[in-house]
Amino acid sequence: MTTDFTREALTLARQGEGRVSPNPAVGAVVVRDGQVVGRGFHTWAGVKHAEVLALEEAGEAARGATLYVTLEPCAHQGRTGPCFEAILAAGISRVVSITEDPNPLVAGKGFAQLRAAGVEVILDAAMADDALALNLAFFHFMRTGQPLVTLKAALTLDGKIAAPEDNSGWITSERARAHVQTIRHSHDAILTGINTVISDDCLLTDRSGVERARPLLRIVMDSLLRLPLDSKMVQDAHGDVMAVCTSVAPPWRREALEKAGVEVLVADGAGGRPDLARVVQELARRKYLSLMIEAGSKVNWAALESGVVDRILFYFAPKILGGMQSLPVAGGIGRRRRVDAIRFHNTRLHMIPPDEFLVEGWLDKA
């Protein structure tokens, strides 16, 4: 029973993308006599939820009207009061929602409270896939308690990410790189390895130019704290850079980095390397809903081998480097037998005109 009002609510919700974490992006539309009388979408800075904003815009016209919303209205006290109470107070007679809220504090309770008060509730799941895609990290976090971890890479058709000598220039096109920025914007944190920072002197910032709910947390896997104090990332640090080291890192390096505004996390792992799983756990504790990995061959393999990766986004350029010295997307020791290969499912292909494509896949953790 998807209607134009349902679509409009989803369009409104998209305006909150990257601006809501750790909350979901939600859009709401109040309709009376076939006319939209109130609209709203949530942002973290705006505090108020989409339903409340739409109801406030509708005013008295909300009495007896229908509320179209992309996610089940909340039924718990957070930064704001429960949305179902505002809906009842406004006199809404019917609520049409695209999805149920996966948050255990809600999970059907919002619908139940509304029905108990005599409000008609309809779950219109025709656009559920679109609503889920918009709040992928939120749904994942609520169901697993862990941030959604995405491994992103730009590679040639033969799976190479770097040449053995001159690595100036880009593997993928400007169009593909612009798409990467939209993906970065939708993430709470980004992670790379120290070798990438040293070789590229990268910033790893969100260059989308769009407002964020909170700064993109930049994480460097750095066993011995070799992160240069004069690197662009350190010079640009404003409480949004974390270096993850082992306990053998020199104390004076830790002191110097912390003085420069870099947070240092000690997370000992196997083989004298920092523990990626420990990083993911720390992000979960801080309610960072998503992590994007943009790293080199060794870190990519460590992430895949450890099982922390949930999804891959591989951008392929119509190029071949060849040779045995060009770095593959995932290095390390690899798997010794074909039957032991790391497998993916729900694989999708996205074209990037004119000649590039993006492969999206989900790690098979079974």
C-alpha positions in Angstrom: 0.0 0.0 0.0 3.0 2.3 -0.6 1.8 5.8 -1.2 3.4 9.1 -2.2 3.3 10.1 1.5 5.3 7.0 2.4 7.9 7.9 -0.2 8.0 11.5 1.0 8.6 10.4 4.5 11.6 8.3 3.3 12.9 11.2 1.2 12.8 13.4 4.3 14.6 10.7 6.4 17.5 10.7 3.9 18.2 14.3 4.9 19.3 13.0 8.2 21.9 10.6 6.8 25.2 11.1 8.6 23.6 13.6 10.9 21.9 11.4 13.4 24.3 8.8 14.9 23.8 7.1 17.3 20.2 7.6 16.4 18.4 6.4 13.2 17.5 8.6 10.3 13.7 9.1 10.4 11.2 11.0 8.3 7.6 11.8 9.1 4.6 13.3 7.2 1.2 14.3 8.7 -1.6 14.0 6.2 -5.2 15.4 6.5 -7.8 15.1 3.9 -5.2 14.0 1.3 -3.0 17.0 2.0 0.4 17.2 3.8 0.0 19.5 6.8 3.3 18.7 8.6 6.8 17.4 7.8 9.8 16.5 9.8 13.1 14.7 9.8 15.5 13.9 12.7 19.0 15.2 13.2 21.1 14.8 16.3 21.7 18.5 16.6 18.0 19.2 16.2 17.3 16.9 19.1 13.5 16.6 18.4 12.4 13.4 16.6 10.8 13.5 13.1 7.3 12.7 14.4 7.4 15.6 16.9 8.6 18.1 14.3 5.9 17.0 11.8 3.2 17.3 14.5 4.4 20.7 15.6 4.2 21.9 12.0 0.7 20.5 11.6 -0.6 22.0 14.8 -4.4 21.5 15.2 -4.6 20.0 11.7 -3.0 16.9 13.2 -6.2 16.0 15.1 -7.8 13.1 13.2 -5.0 13.0 10.7 -2.7 10.2 9.5 1.0 10.1 10.4 3.3 8.4 7.9 6.7 7.6 9.4 9.7 5.5 8.3 10.4 3.9 11.7 8.2 2.8 14.6 7.6 5.7 17.0 9.7 5.3 20.1 8.2 4.3 23.4 11.0 5.1 25.9 12.6 8.2 27.5 15.8 9.2 25.8 17.0 12.8 25.1 13.3 13.4 24.4 10.1 12.0 25.7 8.4 9.0 24.0 7.1 9.9 20.6 3.9 7.8 21.0 2.8 10.2 23.8 3.2 13.2 21.4 1.2 11.4 18.8 -1.6 10.7 21.2 -1.6 14.2 22.5 -1.8 15.6 18.9 -4.9 13.5 18.3 -3.5 11.4 15.4 -6.0 8.7 14.4 -3.8 6.5 12.2 -0.1 5.7 12.0 1.5 4.1 8.9 5.1 3.0 9.5 7.6 1.3 7.1 9.6 -0.6 9.7 9.5 -1.8 13.3 12.2 -0.4 15.5 14.9 -3.0 16.2 15.9 -1.2 19.4 15.0 -3.6 22.3 13.7 -0.6 24.2 11.1 -0.1 21.5 10.7 -3.3 19.3 6.9 -3.2 18.9 6.2 -1.3 22.2 5.5 1.9 20.3 2.9 0.2 18.1 1.4 -1.5 21.1 1.0 1.7 23.1 -0.7 3.4 20.1 -3.1 0.5 19.5 -4.0 0.4 23.2 -5.0 4.0 23.0 -7.2 3.4 19.9 -4.9 4.5 17.2 -5.0 2.5 14.0 -1.5 1.2 13.2 -0.4 -0.1 9.8 3.0 -1.6 9.0 3.6 -0.8 5.3 6.7 -2.9 4.6 6.7 -2.4 0.8 9.7 0.0 1.1 11.3 -1.8 4.1 14.5 -2.5 2.1 15.0 1.2 1.3 14.4 2.1 5.0 16.8 -0.6 6.1 19.5 0.5 3.7 19.2 4.1 5.1 19.7 2.9 8.6 21.9 -0.2 8.0 24.4 0.5 10.7 21.6 1.3 13.3 19.8 -1.9 12.6 23.0 -3.9 12.7 24.1 -2.3 16.0 20.7 -2.9 17.6 20.6 -6.5 16.6 24.2 -7.4 17.3 25.5 -4.8 19.8 28.5 -4.2 17.5 29.2 -1.5 14.9 28.8 -2.4 11.2 32.4 -2.9 9.9 32.9 -2.2 6.1 36.1 -2.9 4.3 36.6 -0.5 1.4 39.2 -0.8 -1.3 40.0 0.6 -4.7 41.6 -2.0 -6.9 42.5 -3.0 -10.4 40.8 -5.8 -12.3 43.5 -8.2 -11.1 43.0 -7.3 -7.5 45.9 -5.0 -6.9 45.9 -1.9 -4.7 49.4 -0.6 -5.1 52.4 -0.8 -7.5 55.9 -1.7 -6.3 57.4 1.6 -7.3 55.6 4.8 -8.2 52.2 5.0 -6.6 51.3 8.6 -7.6 47.9 9.1 -9.0 44.7 7.2 -8.3 43.5 3.8 -9.2 39.8 4.8 -9.6 38.2 7.9 -11.2 37.1 11.1 -9.6 33.5 9.9 -9.8 34.3 6.8 -7.9 36.2 8.7 -5.3 33.3 11.2 -4.9 31.1 8.2 -4.1 33.6 7.0 -1.4 33.1 10.4 0.3 29.4 9.8 0.6 30.2 6.4 2.1 32.7 8.0 4.6 30.0 10.5 5.5 27.7 7.8 6.6 30.2 6.2 8.9 31.1 7.1 12.5 34.8 6.0 12.3 37.5 5.2 9.8 40.5 3.0 10.3 43.8 2.6 8.5 47.3 1.3 9.1 50.4 3.2 10.1 52.2 2.3 6.8 49.4 4.0 4.8 49.7 7.1 6.9 53.5 7.3 6.6 53.5 6.7 2.8 50.5 8.8 1.9 50.4 11.4 4.8 46.6 11.1 4.5 44.0 13.0 6.5 41.2 10.5 6.2 38.6 13.2 6.8 35.0 13.4 5.6 35.2 15.7 2.6 31.5 15.6 1.7 31.0 19.0 3.1 27.7 17.9 4.8 27.0 18.4 8.5 27.8 15.4 10.8 26.3 14.3 14.1 29.8 14.0 15.5 33.4 14.2 14.0 34.6 11.2 12.0 36.9 9.3 14.4 40.2 8.5 12.6 41.9 5.4 13.9 45.5 4.3 13.1 46.7 0.8 13.8 50.2 1.6 15.0 52.0 -1.1 17.1 55.0 1.0 18.1 53.4 4.5 17.8 55.4 5.6 14.8 52.7 8.1 13.8 54.7 11.2 12.9 54.0 14.3 15.0 54.3 16.5 11.9 51.9 14.3 9.9 48.8 16.0 8.5 46.6 13.8 10.6 48.3 14.7 13.9 48.5 18.4 13.0 44.7 18.2 12.2 43.8 16.3 15.4 41.0 17.8 17.5 40.0 14.9 19.7 39.1 12.8 16.6 42.3 10.8 16.1 43.1 7.5 17.9 46.3 5.6 17.6 46.0 1.9 18.6 49.3 0.4 19.8 50.7 -2.5 21.8 52.1 -2.4 25.3 55.7 -2.4 23.9 55.2 1.1 22.3 57.6 3.6 23.9 56.0 5.6 26.7 57.5 8.8 25.5 55.9 8.4 22.1 52.5 8.0 23.8 53.0 11.1 25.9 54.0 13.1 22.8 51.0 12.0 20.8 48.6 12.6 23.6 50.0 16.1 24.1 49.4 16.7 20.4 45.7 15.8 20.9 45.8 12.1 19.8 44.1 9.5 21.9 46.1 6.3 22.4 44.5 3.0 23.0 46.7 0.0 24.1 45.2 -3.2 22.6 47.6 -6.1 22.5 46.9 -8.8 19.9 48.5 -11.8 18.4 51.9 -11.5 16.7 52.8 -8.3 18.4 50.1 -6.4 16.5 47.1 -4.4 17.9 43.9 -6.3 18.3 41.2 -5.2 15.8 38.5 -7.0 17.7 39.4 -4.9 20.8 39.0 -1.7 18.7 35.6 -2.8 17.5 34.5 -3.5 21.1 35.7 -0.1 22.2 33.7 1.5 19.4 30.6 -0.4 20.5 31.1 0.8 24.1 31.1 4.4 22.8 28.1 3.7 20.6 29.9 4.3 17.4 27.5 2.5 15.0 29.8 2.0 12.0 33.5 1.6 11.1 35.0 1.9 7.6 38.4 0.3 7.0 40.5 2.0 4.3 43.9 0.4 4.7 46.8 -1.5 3.0 47.2 -5.1 2.2 48.3 -6.3 5.7 45.5 -4.6 7.6 42.9 -5.7 5.1 43.9 -9.3 5.6 44.0 -8.9 9.4 40.5 -7.5 9.3 39.2 -10.3 7.1 41.0 -13.1 8.9 39.8 -11.9 12.3 36.2 -11.9 11.2 35.5 -8.3 12.3 34.5 -7.3 8.8 30.8 -7.5 8.0 30.7 -6.0 4.5 33.1 -5.2 1.6 32.9 -2.4 -0.8 35.4 -3.0 -3.6 35.8 -0.3 -6.3 37.2 -1.8 -9.5 39.0 0.3 -12.2 39.4 -1.0 -15.8 43.2 -1.5 -15.3 45.7 -4.3 -14.8 49.0 -3.9 -13.0 50.1 -7.6 -13.1 53.4 -8.8 -11.7 54.2 -10.5 -8.5 55.3 -7.4 -6.5 52.1 -5.3 -6.9 50.2 -5.5 -3.6 47.0 -7.5 -3.5 43.9 -6.2 -1.8 44.6 -8.6 1.1 48.1 -9.8 1.9 49.3 -11.6 5.0 49.7 -15.4 4.9 46.4 -15.9 3.2 44.5 -19.2 3.0 46.5 -22.2 1.8 43.6 -24.1 0.2 40.8 -23.1 -2.1 38.2 -24.8 0.2 39.3 -22.5 3.0 38.7 -19.3 1.1 36.8 -16.5 2.9 33.4 -16.5 1.4 30.8 -13.8 0.8 27.0 -13.8 0.2 24.4 -11.3 -0.9 26.9 -10.0 -3.4 25.7 -7.0 -5.5 27.2 -5.1 -8.5 26.8 -1.4 -8.8 27.9 0.3 -12.0 29.9 3.5 -11.9 29.8 4.9 -15.5 31.4 4.8 -17.8 33.7 1.8 -17.0 34.0 1.2 -13.3 32.0 -0.9 -10.9 31.5 -1.5 -7.2 31.2 -4.9 -5.7 29.3 -5.1 -2.4 29.3 -8.3 -0.4 28.6 -9.6 3.1 31.1 -11.8 4.9 29.8 -15.3 5.4 30.5 -15.8 9.1 28.9 -19.2 9.3 
